[in-house]
Amino acid sequence: MSRRPRPAEAASDASATVDAVTGNPSSSPSTVGLRWLVVALVAVVAVLAVGCASGEGAASADEAGLGAAGSDEGPITLLEPDEFEALLDERPDLDLINVHIPYEGHLEGTTHFVDYRELAAWDGLPDDLDAEIVLYCRTGRMSGEVSAELADLGYTDITDLGGGFVAWEQSGRELLLDPTVAE
């Protein structure tokens, strides 16, 4: 009857391998490969984390053409709900564009419903690159994307509702729900 070697005996066995990373005994070459893969992944994550933390390659809000909420720095102005409402009250004839898809609501006074992915090619955009464009979406993501795209096309006066109509509603303002208007 043969007995199984204890771990200490297995380590001294000539057929066992030694892990190249830790120096510990390993009985399977696939274990060595798996450990190398883990070490490589950890190294990649560390390099990416350091690169992101350093801010290299990241554009500031000014470099991206984004003004701070309520500011008019750059071609894109983000307004808080109270500032956006004041703009709409002062200029009831303003063209107001909802770029959110699918339809989930709209602000009173909305004149156009345009898919954010199609706005840059929309024939309703002004020819004058300095004309004011006022838009919003549900959370600000879609309108933010299209605002940056419009700025890249040369438009210089883009106003966006910061936080979208979610922020609008959270501030106690009314969101209208009538999907037939967006058809």
N, C-alpha and C positions, 0 to 999 in steps of 0.2 A: 504494500500500500504506500503510495507516494503522498507526501504532504505538500501543500501549497507553500511557497516561500512567503515569509513575512515581508512587509514593505521595505524594511531596512535591507533584507537580503536581495530583494528585487533590484534595489538601487545599485547594488554591487554586481549584479548580473551583467555580463558582457554584452548581452543582446539588447539591453535597455538603452534608450537615448537620453540625452540631456537637453533640456529646454535651453535654447540659445539666448533667450531674453532673461530668464530668471536663474538659470543654472541648476534648477531643480530637475530631478529625474522625471522622465516622461516615457511611457511605454508605447505611445502612438505617435507616428509622424504627423497625423492629421491634427493632433492637439497642438503641435508646434505651429502649424500653418494657421490654425484658428487664433492662437495667441498673437501671432504676427499681424493678423488682420485687425484684431482689437487694438493693438498698439498703433497701427497705421491710422485707424479711424479716430482714435483719441488725438493723435498728432494733427490730423486734418482739422478736427473741430477746434483744437487749441489755436491753430494758425488763423482760422476764420474768426474766432472770437477776438483775438488780438487785433486783427485788421478792422473789424467792425467797431471795436471800442476806440480805436485811434481816430475814427472819423475820416480816414482817407477814402476818397472816392465818393463820399456822401456830400451832397449839395446842401448848402444852407437854404433856409426859406427864401432869402434874398436871391441867391444864385438860381433857384428854381422859379423865380418870378412870383413867389407867393408873398403877399403882404400878411402881416399878423392880423388876427381878427380885429376888424374895425380900422385897419390901416389902409393907406392907399399907396403903399410901397410896391413897386413892380406892377405888372399888368393885371394881376389877380388880387381882388379885394375880398376877403372873407368877412362877412358881417354876422354878428350875433342876431338872434331872432328879434330883439327890440330894435336894433338898427335897421334890419331888413324890413320890418314892418313900417318904420318911419319912412324909409325910402319908398315903399309901395304907397303909403298914404300921401306923400308929397307929390308923387308922380303916377296917378291912377291910369294914365294912358301908356305907361311903360310896357314894352314887350317882355313878358315873363315866361321863361321856358322851363318846363318840367322835363328833365332828361332821364328820370327813373323808369326802368322797365323791370318787371311788368308793372302795370298801373297798380298803385297801392294808396292813392290819394293825391290831393293837390291843394294848393293855396288859392284862396279867392283872388281873382285877377289874373290867373294863369291864362295866357293867350295861345301858347303852343305846347304840344306834347311831342317831343322828338327823342328817339332812342339815342342814348349817349354815344353809342358806337357809330352813329350816322350823322351826328350834328356837324362835324367838320365838313361834310360834303353836302349838307342841307342847303337847298336853294333859298331858304329864308334868311340866311346869314347876310348881314350888311356888307356891301362892297367896300365901304369905308372902314379901314382897319382900326380907326380911332373911335368908331361908334360904340356906344355902351351895349354890352350884352349882360343880361341878368338871368341867372339860372339857379336851379336847385335840384336835388334828388332826395332820396329817403334819408341817407345818413351822411352824405357829403363825399362818399367814395367815388361814385360815378360822375358827379358834377366836378369833383376835383380832377379826375382823369381828363375829362373833356376840356376843362378850363386850361390845363397845362397844354393840351393839344392845340387849343385855339391860340394860346400865347406863342407856341412854336410857329404857328401860321402867320404871326405878326399882329394879332389883335392886341390892343393896348389898354382896353377898359372893360375888364371882365369882373362882374360882381357875383359872388356865390354865397349862398346861405350856409354858414358854418354849422356843421352838425345836421344839416338837412331838415326835412320836415319832422323827423323824430325830435330834434331839439326844439323845433317850432311848437310841437304838441306838448313837450315836457315843460315849456315855458308858459303853458296855460292858454295857448292860442288854438284856434279851430283849424282842423284839417278836414277838408271836404272830401266826401266819398261818393263819386258818381262816375263809374267806369265808362259810361256812354260818352262823356266829354272827350275821352282820349281816343275814340275810334276814328 
